[in-house]
Amino acid sequence: MKKIWFSRYLAVVVLLWIATGAFLAAAQYAPDRLGEGFESRTLVMPDDYSGRVVTTLVRSLSPCGDVHRAILYVHGYNDYFFQKSMAQTFTDSCFNFYAVDLRKYGRSLLTGQTPFEVRDLQEYFADIDTALTLIRQEGNREIVLMGHSTGGLITSLYCEAHRDSLPVQGLILNSPFLDMNMSGFYEKVLVPLVSSWGRCFKHTKISQGNSTAYAESLLKAYHGEWEYDTNLKFKVSPPVTAAWVRAIHRGHNQVHKGLHIPCPILLMYSSQSVQGDKWTPQHQSGDAVLDVKDIARYGRTLGPRATEFEVQEGLHDLVLSKPAARQSVYAEIFRWLRSNDLD
């Protein structure tokens, strides 16, 4: 009962914040770190348990002219928006492109904050609500939400929470984080124990290991094609808190019971998972973060209008896969958009 009351209270606070225009403080667009064609604005949000909070909205507008449709992209864990080629693919196809760096991530990480700290995934709903409000104010009448990995979990729960008055027309999921990629003992015993511990001992640090294999599969300096700021997307995932584990565990439990998202959903995942903390050539042709069988299993329960697409030799972030794989990703996205009258 207390959680329901708090959620309603938080929603009212955010709505009042938006209505009064307070969230526009220090919020005019400025040139973004990604360079020409990209702008960003910092949005001041209500303070939380760690103090001051901001979120960041990045945009790249289509050159097509009078465009009234948009994509809003939500990144994953240990991540931020840097995928310029993805944005350009959408803008060249006459979509305005937006991305949000969630609170305590990337452009929104403030001095003294614990990176990625969260105690309830609903904390991110305010960031998405604020971004969607601005996107609509800028003349976009049709919006498709897109989430990668943890962003896929967050956006799925967001659409479920708003299913009676859904503010988006579609949901694209790029390797959504719908279950832990661990052994049965870890998932059934240790994760619930850490989740319970995190209720009272929120700041307990939980190691994520020391593997750099996934980063090596992406970065141009190693085996990949991409460049990004490793001070914002770390080569080694930092420890998480027990409160973070609790937030994710509760989100997974909700997904595992089945959701009822009413809009069309495109569920995309790699054709295979790759194991091992050390980089191997196989890391260039599979998901080195999640179990693709889990994604497929739970993704089918998100809503009645879900379409699955398996990407041959896709990486965890499918749009960062090798050229043939990512071309198939974009081909399927635009096929799906057309088939659902979203293009």
C-alpha positions as CSV (number, residue, x, y, z in Angstrom):
1,M,0.0,0.0,0.0
2,K,2.8,2.4,0.9
3,K,4.5,1.7,-2.5
4,I,1.3,2.4,-4.4
5,W,0.8,5.7,-2.5
6,F,4.4,6.7,-3.1
7,S,4.2,5.9,-6.8
8,R,1.0,8.0,-7.1
9,Y,2.6,10.8,-5.2
10,L,5.7,10.8,-7.4
11,A,3.6,10.8,-10.5
12,V,1.7,13.9,-9.2
13,V,4.9,15.7,-8.4
14,V,6.3,15.1,-11.8
15,L,3.1,16.2,-13.6
16,L,3.1,19.4,-11.5
17,W,6.8,19.9,-12.3
18,I,6.1,19.6,-16.0
19,A,2.9,21.7,-15.9
20,T,4.7,24.6,-14.2
21,G,7.6,24.5,-16.6
22,A,10.1,24.1,-13.8
23,F,11.7,21.3,-15.7
24,L,12.8,23.7,-18.5
25,A,15.4,25.3,-16.2
26,A,18.8,25.3,-17.9
27,A,17.1,23.3,-20.7
28,Q,17.7,25.0,-24.0
29,Y,19.3,22.9,-26.7
30,A,23.0,23.3,-27.3
31,P,25.5,21.6,-29.6
32,D,26.0,18.0,-28.4
33,R,29.2,16.2,-27.9
34,L,28.4,14.0,-31.0
35,G,29.0,16.9,-33.3
36,E,27.2,18.3,-36.3
37,G,23.6,17.5,-36.5
38,F,23.2,16.7,-32.8
39,E,21.8,18.9,-30.0
40,S,21.1,18.2,-26.4
41,R,19.5,19.8,-23.4
42,T,19.8,19.2,-19.7
43,L,16.5,18.8,-17.9
44,V,16.4,19.4,-14.1
45,M,14.2,16.9,-12.4
46,P,12.9,16.7,-8.8
47,D,15.6,15.8,-6.3
48,D,15.7,12.2,-5.1
49,Y,17.4,10.3,-2.2
50,S,20.9,11.3,-3.5
51,G,20.1,14.9,-4.1
52,R,20.1,16.8,-7.4
53,V,19.0,14.9,-10.4
54,V,19.0,15.7,-14.1
55,T,18.2,13.9,-17.3
56,T,19.5,14.7,-20.8
57,L,17.6,14.8,-24.1
58,V,19.6,14.5,-27.3
59,R,18.0,15.1,-30.7
60,S,18.9,14.9,-34.4
61,L,16.2,16.3,-36.7
62,S,15.3,14.7,-40.1
63,P,16.2,16.7,-43.2
64,C,13.0,15.5,-44.8
65,G,11.1,18.7,-44.0
66,D,7.7,18.7,-42.3
67,V,8.2,15.6,-40.2
68,H,5.8,14.8,-37.3
69,R,7.0,11.4,-36.3
70,A,9.9,10.5,-34.0
71,I,11.9,7.7,-32.3
72,L,12.8,8.0,-28.6
73,Y,15.8,5.7,-27.7
74,V,16.6,4.6,-24.2
75,H,20.1,3.1,-23.6
76,G,21.1,0.1,-21.6
77,Y,23.1,-0.5,-18.4
78,N,26.7,0.9,-18.3
79,D,25.8,2.9,-21.4
80,Y,24.8,6.2,-22.9
81,F,23.6,7.4,-26.3
82,F,26.5,7.5,-28.8
83,Q,25.2,5.5,-31.8
84,K,25.3,8.3,-34.4
85,S,24.8,5.9,-37.3
86,M,21.5,4.6,-35.8
87,A,20.3,8.2,-35.5
88,Q,21.3,9.0,-39.1
89,T,19.5,5.9,-40.4
90,F,16.2,7.1,-38.8
91,T,16.6,10.7,-39.8
92,D,17.5,9.8,-43.4
93,S,14.2,7.7,-43.4
94,C,12.2,10.8,-42.3
95,F,12.0,10.3,-38.6
96,N,13.1,12.8,-36.0
97,F,15.5,11.0,-33.7
98,Y,15.7,11.6,-29.9
99,A,17.6,9.8,-27.2
100,V,17.6,10.2,-23.4
101,D,20.6,9.7,-21.1
102,L,18.8,8.6,-18.0
103,R,19.5,10.0,-14.6
104,K,23.0,9.1,-13.3
105,Y,24.1,7.8,-16.7
106,G,26.3,9.4,-19.4
107,R,25.6,13.1,-19.9
108,S,23.3,13.1,-16.8
109,L,25.9,11.7,-14.3
110,L,26.6,14.5,-11.8
111,T,29.7,14.8,-9.6
112,G,29.4,12.8,-6.4
113,Q,26.6,10.5,-7.8
114,T,26.9,6.7,-7.8
115,P,26.8,5.7,-11.5
116,F,23.6,4.0,-12.5
117,E,22.2,4.1,-8.9
118,V,18.5,3.2,-8.8
119,R,16.1,1.8,-6.1
120,D,13.0,1.3,-8.3
121,L,12.9,1.2,-12.0
122,Q,9.9,3.5,-11.9
123,E,12.3,6.3,-11.1
124,Y,13.1,6.4,-14.8
125,F,9.5,6.9,-15.8
126,A,9.8,10.6,-15.0
127,D,12.7,10.9,-17.4
128,I,10.7,9.2,-20.2
129,D,7.6,11.2,-19.4
130,T,9.5,14.5,-19.6
131,A,11.2,13.5,-22.8
132,L,7.9,12.5,-24.4
133,T,6.3,15.8,-23.3
134,L,9.1,17.8,-25.1
135,I,9.0,15.7,-28.2
136,R,5.3,16.2,-28.6
137,Q,5.7,20.0,-27.9
138,E,8.1,20.0,-30.8
139,G,5.4,18.9,-33.2
140,N,5.8,15.1,-33.2
141,R,2.4,13.4,-33.2
142,E,3.6,9.8,-33.7
143,I,6.3,8.5,-31.4
144,V,7.9,5.0,-31.3
145,L,9.8,4.1,-28.1
146,M,13.0,2.1,-28.5
147,G,14.9,0.4,-25.7
148,H,18.2,-1.5,-25.6
149,S,19.0,-4.1,-22.8
150,T,18.1,-2.6,-19.4
151,G,16.5,0.2,-21.4
152,G,14.3,-2.5,-23.0
153,L,13.2,-3.7,-19.5
154,I,12.5,-0.1,-18.4
155,T,10.5,0.8,-21.6
156,S,8.5,-2.5,-21.4
157,L,7.5,-1.7,-17.8
158,Y,6.8,1.9,-18.7
159,C,4.4,0.8,-21.5
160,E,2.7,-1.6,-19.1
161,A,2.2,1.1,-16.5
162,H,0.7,3.4,-19.1
163,R,-1.2,0.9,-21.1
164,D,-4.6,2.5,-20.5
165,S,-3.4,5.8,-22.0
166,L,-0.2,4.8,-23.9
167,P,1.7,7.9,-25.0
168,V,3.6,6.0,-27.8
169,Q,2.4,4.1,-30.8
170,G,5.0,1.3,-30.9
171,L,7.9,-0.3,-28.9
172,I,11.1,-1.6,-30.4
173,L,13.2,-3.8,-28.2
174,N,16.9,-4.4,-28.9
175,S,18.1,-7.3,-26.8
176,P,15.9,-6.4,-23.8
177,F,17.2,-7.4,-20.3
178,L,14.2,-9.6,-19.3
179,D,16.1,-12.1,-17.1
180,M,19.4,-12.5,-15.4
181,N,22.0,-14.5,-17.4
182,M,23.1,-16.7,-14.5
183,S,22.9,-20.3,-13.4
184,G,19.7,-21.6,-11.8
185,F,21.2,-21.5,-8.3
186,Y,22.2,-17.8,-8.7
187,E,18.8,-16.8,-10.2
188,K,16.6,-18.8,-7.8
189,V,18.6,-18.4,-4.6
190,L,21.3,-15.8,-4.6
191,V,19.6,-13.0,-6.5
192,P,16.5,-13.1,-4.4
193,L,18.7,-13.1,-1.3
194,V,20.6,-10.0,-2.5
195,S,17.3,-8.4,-3.4
196,S,16.0,-8.9,0.1
197,W,19.2,-7.6,1.5
198,G,19.0,-4.6,-0.7
199,R,15.7,-3.5,0.9
200,C,17.6,-2.4,4.1
201,F,21.2,-2.4,3.1
202,K,20.9,-0.4,-0.2
203,H,24.5,0.6,-0.7
204,T,26.1,-2.9,-0.4
205,K,28.4,-3.2,-3.5
206,I,28.0,-6.3,-5.7
207,S,30.8,-7.0,-8.2
208,Q,30.0,-7.4,-11.9
209,G,33.3,-9.1,-12.6
210,N,36.4,-7.9,-14.5
211,S,35.6,-8.9,-18.1
212,T,36.4,-6.6,-20.9
213,A,35.3,-9.0,-23.7
214,Y,32.1,-7.1,-24.7
215,A,33.9,-3.8,-24.7
216,E,36.6,-5.3,-26.9
217,S,34.0,-6.5,-29.3
218,L,32.7,-2.9,-29.8
219,L,35.7,-0.6,-29.6
220,K,37.7,0.2,-32.7
221,A,40.9,0.1,-30.6
222,Y,40.3,-3.6,-30.1
223,H,38.1,-5.7,-32.4
224,G,35.1,-3.6,-33.1
225,E,34.1,-0.6,-35.4
226,W,33.1,2.0,-32.8
227,E,34.4,4.8,-30.7
228,Y,32.8,6.0,-27.4
229,D,33.8,7.7,-24.2
230,T,35.0,4.9,-21.8
231,N,34.5,7.4,-18.9
232,L,30.8,7.1,-19.6
233,K,30.5,3.6,-20.9
234,F,33.2,1.7,-18.9
235,K,35.2,-1.1,-20.3
236,V,34.7,-3.0,-17.1
237,S,31.2,-2.8,-15.6
238,P,31.5,-1.1,-12.1
239,P,29.9,-2.8,-9.1
240,V,26.2,-2.3,-8.6
241,T,24.4,-1.8,-5.3
242,A,22.1,-4.3,-3.6
243,A,19.4,-1.8,-4.2
244,W,20.0,-1.9,-8.0
245,V,19.8,-5.7,-7.8
246,R,16.5,-5.4,-6.0
247,A,15.1,-2.9,-8.5
248,I,16.0,-5.2,-11.4
249,H,14.8,-8.4,-9.7
250,R,11.4,-6.8,-9.0
251,G,11.2,-5.6,-12.6
252,H,12.0,-9.1,-13.8
253,N,9.4,-10.7,-11.6
254,Q,6.8,-8.4,-13.1
255,V,7.8,-9.3,-16.6
256,H,7.9,-13.0,-15.8
257,K,4.2,-12.9,-14.7
258,G,3.4,-11.5,-18.2
259,L,2.6,-8.0,-19.3
260,H,-0.3,-6.6,-21.4
261,I,1.3,-3.9,-23.6
262,P,-1.3,-3.0,-26.1
263,C,0.8,-1.4,-28.9
264,P,2.8,-3.2,-31.5
265,I,6.2,-4.6,-30.2
266,L,9.2,-5.5,-32.2
267,L,11.3,-8.0,-30.2
268,M,14.9,-8.4,-31.6
269,Y,17.7,-10.6,-30.3
270,S,20.8,-12.4,-31.6
271,S,20.8,-15.9,-33.0
272,Q,23.2,-17.0,-30.3
273,S,24.8,-16.2,-27.0
274,V,28.5,-16.3,-26.3
275,Q,30.1,-17.3,-23.1
276,G,33.5,-16.5,-21.6
277,D,35.2,-13.5,-19.8
278,K,38.1,-13.4,-22.3
279,W,37.5,-12.1,-25.8
280,T,37.4,-14.7,-28.6
281,P,36.4,-14.3,-32.3
282,Q,33.0,-15.7,-31.3
283,H,32.4,-12.5,-29.4
284,Q,32.0,-10.7,-32.8
285,S,29.0,-12.9,-33.7
286,G,26.8,-13.3,-30.7
287,D,25.3,-11.8,-27.5
288,A,28.0,-11.8,-24.9
289,V,25.8,-10.2,-22.2
290,L,22.4,-12.0,-22.1
291,D,20.9,-15.4,-22.8
292,V,19.0,-15.0,-26.1
293,K,16.7,-17.9,-25.1
294,D,15.5,-15.9,-22.1
295,I,14.9,-12.9,-24.3
296,A,12.7,-14.9,-26.6
297,R,10.9,-16.8,-23.8
298,Y,9.9,-13.7,-21.8
299,G,9.6,-11.4,-24.8
300,R,6.7,-13.4,-26.1
301,T,4.7,-12.6,-22.9
302,L,5.0,-8.8,-23.2
303,G,1.8,-8.2,-25.2
304,P,-0.5,-9.7,-27.8
305,R,1.1,-7.7,-30.7
306,A,4.7,-8.8,-30.3
307,T,6.8,-9.7,-33.5
308,E,10.0,-11.6,-33.0
309,F,13.1,-11.2,-35.1
310,E,16.3,-13.2,-34.7
311,V,19.4,-11.4,-35.9
312,Q,22.0,-13.8,-37.4
313,E,25.3,-13.2,-35.6
314,G,24.1,-10.1,-33.9
315,L,26.0,-8.5,-31.0
316,H,24.2,-7.7,-27.7
317,D,23.6,-4.1,-29.0
318,L,22.3,-5.2,-32.4
319,V,22.9,-1.9,-34.1
320,L,26.6,-2.2,-33.3
321,S,26.9,-5.6,-35.0
322,K,29.0,-6.2,-38.1
323,P,27.5,-4.7,-41.3
324,A,25.4,-7.6,-42.6
325,A,23.8,-8.1,-39.2
326,R,23.0,-4.5,-38.6
327,Q,21.6,-4.0,-42.1
328,S,19.2,-6.9,-41.4
329,V,18.2,-5.1,-38.1
330,Y,17.3,-1.9,-39.9
331,A,15.6,-3.7,-42.7
332,E,13.3,-5.5,-40.2
333,I,12.7,-2.3,-38.2
334,F,11.4,-0.4,-41.3
335,R,9.5,-3.5,-42.5
336,W,7.8,-3.7,-39.1
337,L,7.1,0.1,-39.0
338,R,5.4,-0.1,-42.4
339,S,3.4,-3.2,-41.5
340,N,2.0,-1.4,-38.5
341,D,1.4,1.9,-40.3
342,L,4.1,3.7,-38.3
343,D,6.2,4.8,-41.2
